[in-house]
Amino acid sequence: MKRFASRECCSRFSPLSSRQHFLARAILWPLLGIGLGIALVPQARASDGPQIAQAPAAAAPRAAVVQDRQRAAETDLGVTPEEFRQRFNTLIDLLDKNWRLAELEVESGSNENVFNRKLDGISIIGGVSKQTGRVLSLHFAVELGREANTDFAYAVLFVSARAVTKGATTQALGDAITVVMAEAVGRLDQTPMESVTRTVGNRTVSGLASTAAGLLISVYPTE
């Protein structure tokens, strides 16, 4: 799991007051993800990745090699902070226009720049390359407990991941996020702490939870 901004995030979390409550709410998340998927991406599109199966048989091996090289060279999420914000808003508008992201303020860091947007029960933190200006990874600080708005947090997570992921169905992406969030909280008492990781399309989703820090979810390029 990427370690970007983890310590800085810890102080922003509320302690976990009810693991059972959180896991019970997780049952609803796949339904929410599938519902969002029907609205956001009802059909597979060419932008979701190379359609190798539709290429002539003789071109398939070469196309596969090109795809492997492109994935090996991928070191960021392929968007600038502003492009991410625009994609997020386009998708979230289908749910509630009040959930749109305002302009993201990118601050300078020692190794990479960063933006941080606090929402209702969840913070979005992005690492930004000093060289290219593109988003290197996304991190989500999720507040948990009986009063936490976990459905909204899931919607933000899902829409954010959908905005930067190719080569995965909406259901596969929703399932991966649900598993990571639920299993990470399920390991709350485990020592030492271990992250839960799932690969979906060209992205990896990773989660880690503790009583002190709450739930941290990261989305970054698949290596």
PyMOL commands that set and color helices and strands:
alter all, ss='L'
color gray80, all
select helices_A, chain A and resi 6-10+19-26+29-40+46-48+52-54+57-73+81-92+97-99+150-164+170-186
alter helices_A, ss='H'
color red, helices_A
select strands_A, chain A and resi 113-118+122-128+135-142+196-200+203-210+214-221
alter strands_A, ss='S'
color yellow, strands_A
deselect
rebuild
show_as cartoon
